């Protein structure tokens, strides 16, 4: 069974496979008393889940084959893993477990319209049903030593340095904590829950990241987080939210949008507009998290916190500070300052990076420490587990509907259910594609002028292929941008490019991929986001690249007509302060003879700015003919400085429409 292929923004075909290792049904009998003791009285669905455990055990022992797993057995598997995780959380947070995971308070943390919640639950149901269909058809085999999953749920975190976990070990970020919270419950159902923390320190959500969404975060996404609280704190940035939501809608799998913000922000209102268009939008409200924080123990008031408080809460709250930080009126510190007296104990214990030798950078007041990431990740994981339970209950109702059920399927097999879920999702995608994007909130007149010349429908909705040097980026880990074709994990190594300080002039005329050694830390357990770039230096002659390359065409081309637009984004500099040798596109207009750009052999004569990126224009405006057959463009750059200054141009991404 394969998902149907829809138009742009729809589902893409995936290989569905299944493991051969099966759970022992007697496990359910041994765990029954243990699990039911937890479930009864915990939630309103507890008696239902407990009764399904009994049914699951009876069915398993009576000989129901592993290829025909009942929905009751799935609920049983889930309940066992959920119980294990709840016990882990009880031990981790001690007496404050109930304060943190109180259902009433959690309503203040997570918000969404009913349609968005249903769409996220449907995503989970699809993954579970895919696993069941794959296991029934036994598309592949595997061994215990090399376990494979029948289906994959993919979460990607997009955001700034706080989301990336700067100052902490990479595995301490809230994204990593969330995965550890939910993975085993999903795995028990044949679903591999993966989460990619692909946040980029110092970046806003657009236009570069939004237009490079598929290349950076990957072509297969179920949830895409939007966490730019440091770089997009003001409501004036809501136009980027509009661009982000629209680009997500035309992403091949139209992921659910998960906003980290607050109900009071205009950004959340913008995301809710996308819910009306057919997308899913969920909010994790920082004010709701703060309400929970304030109910946690004040380490300043505890006589012996080393013995009386659990590690996850010890030196987390000190007086009115969280991890030794309080609100202030200092924009250079993102309005978060160190409380030197009241928060001293918490400041000292904010980070836990002892496993890294030497200096660890980015341990700033505005970056959350490991305990704040841990709390946030646990809350997210708890929420996802609740949705997983709802998904399993809904699947059980599809399989065994009660009289008068809201949805009564003619085909109640796993294949029939999966077809129904695909159809529902396809209808949402169609609704989005028929909607009209809004761009009236774009603040700058110059940017709005560029937007009007490019065309709002092009920028917001038309397919774009991005050739990016940024890390993290799926296109680099998969060997697409470099055309190596080697799939690598961020921690296992990949083609890094050349060190800027040692790079030699290229002799092949190809834009070299470069990195600044000062951008890397010595400890490999820290952040993975780096501002790599394509480098052009004075005296190197014309350097260029055909964009998209053949690997990018195979991976990202959607078979639609190209618009002939080329956009170039330059590497951002810390605090917007670039070194003296760096040049921008101003040189192409103000100082003849310094910066030359050609596209398809013709000179670029005008530049149209859109925030940090620029559309290239020539004698016929912004449109370029491209290469016959592929629509790719040969983009080349040269710096020629009569004064022989050591000038250089650093390019982070080239985007073609």
C-alpha positions, -999 to +999 in steps of 0.1 A: +000+000+000+015+034-010+002+069-003-014+084-033+005+111-052-012+144-051-005+177-068+021+201-054+019+202-016+004+167-015+017+133-003+046+118-020+050+080-026+071+062+000+084+027+003+064+009+031+082-020+048+079-041+079+101-058+105+098-095+110+105-094+148+072-096+166+063-088+202+056-118+224+018-117+232+024-132+267+041-099+276+007-083+278-005-109+303+025-104+325+021-066+324-017-064+328-019-057+365+010-033+363-005-013+335-041-013+345-031+000+379-017+031+362-044+037+337-075+035+359-082+069+373-056+087+353-077+099+324-112+098+312-102+071+286-085+050+312-113+024+316-114+021+278-076+015+275-077-010+304-105-030+288-086-031+255-056-046+274-078-075+285-091-079+250-056-077+235-043-104+258-072-127+251-068-122+214-030-127+215-032-159+236-060-174+215-038-173+184-044-140+165-015-139+141+011-111+142+000-100+107-035-092+120-028-071+150-060-058+165-065-022+175-070-034+211-036-049+211-021-017+198-037+002+227-022-025+250+013-020+237+009+018+240-003+016+276+027-005+287+052+020+272+032+050+285+033+035+320+070+031+318+074+068+308+051+081+335+071+063+361+103+078+347+087+113+349+075+107+384+110+098+394+125+127+375+103+154+389+094+139+423+067+155+443+062+181+416+052+156+389+015+164+395+020+202+393+038+199+360+015+175+342-018+186+357-043+183+328-059+217+336-026+235+335-015+217+304-046+233+287-028+266+292+004+253+276-010+239+244-036+255+221-052+248+187-084+248+169-103+216+168-095+211+131-057+214+137-058+189+166-077+165+144-052+169+116-023+161+138-041+131+153-048+120+117-011+122+109-004+099+138-032+075+127-017+074+092+017+063+105+001+036+127-020+024+098+009+024+074+028+002+099+000-022+101-005-025+063+033-029+058+035-056+084+006-075+069+022-073+034+056-081+048+074-059+023+108-065+038+125-085+065+148-074+094+166-089+124+167-079+160+202-066+155+192-043+127+156-033+135+137-014+109+104+003+113+074+000+091+066+037+092+083+069+102+069+101+119+092+130+113+094+162+134+117+190+124+126+219+147+132+252+129+143+282+149+171+303+163+200+297+187+177+291+217+159+264+198+192+249+186+202+245+222+233+268+221+253+266+253+242+231+260+250+196+247+231+190+215+213+160+231+201+183+259+179+204+236+141+202+240+138+184+207+161+156+218+143+153+252+110+151+234+122+122+213+134+103+243+100+108+259+079+094+230+101+071+210+094+038+227+056+042+227+057+048+189+082+020+184+059-004+201+034+003+172+060-001+144+065+036+140+099+053+142+095+088+157+124+109+145+130+145+154+156+167+136+168+198+154+177+219+124+175+253+140+200+280+129+214+305+153+210+341+143+185+334+116+149+346+111+124+323+095+126+341+061+130+346+034+160+323+031+149+295+054+113+296+043+122+294+006+148+266+013+124+247+035+125+215+015+163+215+011+170+223+047+143+203+067+138+176+041+111+165+017+092+143+042+078+161+073+049+155+096+055+184+120+075+216+115+083+237+145+085+275+143+107+287+172+122+321+164+115+338+197+149+356+199+152+368+163+115+375+157+102+388+189+081+417+176+047+416+159+063+436+131+078+403+119+044+386+113+049+388+075+075+361+079+050+339+095+027+344+065+055+334+041+065+304+063+029+291+065+024+294+028+057+276+019+048+248+044+015+244+025+033+237-008+059+215+009+055+179-005+039+167+028+023+199+040+035+195+076+016+205+107+029+239+120+039+240+156+045+275+169+065+284+200+050+317+212+019+330+229-018+335+224-013+373+225+010+374+195-003+384+160+019+356+148-005+331+164-034+348+147-016+344+114-010+307+120-047+303+128-055+318+094-036+289+078-058+265+098-087+279+079-068+273+047-065+236+054-032+234+073-027+224+109-015+249+135-006+241+171+007+265+198+030+259+228+023+290+249+053+304+268+029+319+293+015+285+301+050+272+306+058+301+329+027+294+350+041+259+356+075+272+363+062+295+391+048+265+409+081+247+411+103+247+442+124+278+449+159+266+456+167+297+476+140+286+501+150+250+504+173+242+533+192+215+515+184+215+478+211+189+470+192+163+490+156+175+489+151+184+452+154+162+421+182+169+397+157+182+370+144+209+394+174+217+416+186+252+411+160+258+384+139+284+401+157+309+423+134+336+437+118+353+407+144+340+383+145+310+360+180+295+358+193+328+373+177+350+346+151+377+349+133+400+325+150+434+319+151+463+295+182+454+276+176+446+239+213+436+235+205+407+258+171+400+243+156+416+275+169+387+297+195+396+323+214+378+350+202+383+386+235+384+403+223+380+439+189+364+439+197+340+410+233+332+418+228+295+427+208+289+396+233+307+374+261+285+386+242+254+378+225+265+346+246+245+322+259+209+324+286+205+298+313+189+319+319+162+293+333+189+270+369+199+276+379+235+273+358+266+268+321+262+258+308+292+239+273+307+238+264+301+274+245+334+275+217+347+297+193+345+268+199+309+260+180+284+281+200+259+302+196+221+303+168+221+329+146+245+309+151+225+277+143+193+297+110+207+311+099+219+277+109+186+260+090+166+286+059+187+282+060+183+244+065+146+247+036+142+272+014+161+248+023+140+218+017+108+239-018+121+247-024+126+210-011+091+203-036+077+227-064+096+210-052+083+176-053+047+188-088+051+203-100+066+170-085+038+150-103+013+173-136+031+166-129+028+128-121-009+132-151-016+155-176+012+152-204+015+177-240+020+164-244+056+152-206+062+149-197+095+133-175+077+107-186+042+096-163+029+069-174+003+044-139-012+044-127-014+080-095-032+072-062-013+078-059-007+040-095+007+039-087+030+069-055+042+054-073+050+021-098+070+040-072+089+060-052+097+028-084+110+012-091+133+042-056+147+041-058+152+003-089+172+008-071+195+032-043+200+008-067+208-020-084+234+002-050+251+008-040+251-029-073+268-038-068+296-012-052+330-018-020+341+001-020+374+019+010+397+018-004+431+030+016+429+062+050+432+046+065+462+064+092+476+042+082+496+011+114+484-008+106+448+001+070+452-008+080+466-041+102+436-048+074+413-038+050+430-062+075+428-090+083+391-084+046+383-078+031+373-044+018+340-059+054+331-070+071+339-037+044+323-015+033+293-035+054+285-066+080+256-063+115+267-056+148+247-055+174+258-031+212+252-034+223+259+001+256+257+021+239+261+055+241+235+082+221+217+093+205+209+059+191+176+047+203+183+012+239+183+026+235+152+048+219+133+019+248+143-005+224+161-028+239+196-028+274+181-032+262+155-057+281+128-037+249+108-031+263+096+002+237+098+030+254+107+063+242+116+098+253+150+112+274+133+139+288+106+116+305+130+092+296+144+058+313+165+031+323+196+050+339+217+023+372+235+027+384+256+055+383+293+045+416+301+060+434+274+039+413+273+007+432+275-026+419+292-057+397+267-075+410+255-109+377+241-121+356+274-120+332+259-095+320+279-065+339+263-035+320+252-004+338+268+026+336+271+063+351+294+089+370+274+115+361+301+141+324+290+136+332+255+150+336+245+186+362+218+196+336+196+214+316+176+189+287+171+214+277+208+211+255+225+184+255+214+148+243+246+131+270+264+112+270+293+087+289+276+058+290+294+025+301+294-011+332+317-014+343+341-041+376+360-036+392+388-055+415+375-082+399+341-085+382+349-118+346+339-126+333+311-103+299+296-106+275+267-104+246+254-124+216+256-101+199+233-096+224+205-102+212+172-115+209+157-080+187+186-069+165+182-099+160+146-092+152+153-055+132+185-057+118+190-092+080+189-092+075+189-130+060+224-130+070+252-153+099+273-140+095+310-135+130+319-145+138+338-112+171+336-094+176+348-058+209+349-040+212+351-002+245+362+014+260+348+046+248+366+077+273+381+100+273+381+139+253+411+151+252+422+115+288+432+116+307+418+087+345+419+084+361+446+063+369+423+035+333+412+030+314+427+001+277+430-006+257+435-037+260+473-033+293+471-052+275+460-084+258+494-084+281+519-067+316+509-077+320+497-113+347+472-119+345+454-085+317+429-085+304+411-116+276+386-118+263+367-149+234+344-153+233+321-183+261+342-197+243+375-195+253+403-170+233+411-139+226+448-139+201+453-112+194+439-078+160+437-061+163+433-023+140+412-002+153+415+033+185+394+035+182+380+000+183+395-035+167+388-068+190+391-098+179+414-127+192+419-162+183+437-194+149+419-195+140+424-159+141+396-133+133+367-157+161+345-171+158+320-199+176+291-182+190+260-198+169+241-223+152+210-209+160+216-173+154+253-167+186+254-146+207+285-145+245+290-148+252+316-120+287+331-119+305+357-097+337+376-100+354+402-079+380+424-096+394+452-075+418+477-091+431+486-056+440+449-050+421+448-018+415+413-004+377+414-010+354+384-008+318+375-013+302+348+009+270+332-004+248+310+018+221+300-007+210+303-043+173+298-049+157+294-084+119+295-091 
